[in-house]
Amino acid sequence: MKYPWVSIAIIGVWLGSAIAIWSRDDISVENILLIAMITTLVIAFIGFRTPHSNISS
């Protein structure tokens, strides 16, 4: 796997969200899932981007 830390971070976000939803009755499921989706997009955008080359031709 090329980017193991990205997948571990995304799994951590979703497992944490699932545990929070499962363990508490007083939270909004929609808000937790929205936060998890946005966080996943940010992690993926940062983690899967390719490095820019400074070589000019």
Secondary structure, 3 states (H helix, E strand, C coil): CCCHHHHHHHHHHHHHHHHHHHHCCCCCHHHHHHHHHHHHHHHHHHHCCCCCCCCCC
